Amino acid sequence: MAMTRGLHSIEVEQRPTDAQRHWLERGIRQPGGKLPLFDEWGQRVHEGMVRSCIAHGWAEPWFTNPLKPDWLVCKLTEQGRQLVDRH
């Protein structure tokens, strides 16, 4: 994200929340970078957090589940992988 101050543009790195980072980290160990639909306690991952990660470019929709078309199945993007690796 770039912010403008006067004539200068300042690059500001977007940082994930703790919940976003934890979710993204779980994709590192999965084939193809698949991100989980459920947390460690069997609760569905919050869709707003998933959509926020997509908007930041850290995750991307992977495929549509024919049995549950409303579920957002995602995988890590290269940018998401780099974010997790560097922090």
C-alpha angles and dihedrals in degrees: 000000000000123000122196122220112177108308095338127088116213119202112222119194114224111227123204121238117248090260092050092047092049091050093047092048090057089062093060092073096045128091109264091004092282111183119220124255091205134043126234091276095053095257119138114256110251110263092216091060091048092050091047091054089050091050090052091050095244095115136022135198109265108187142330117259105227092207094048108024091171091062114098106222109194142175134201118271121219088257090053091048091051091048092054093043095052098048 
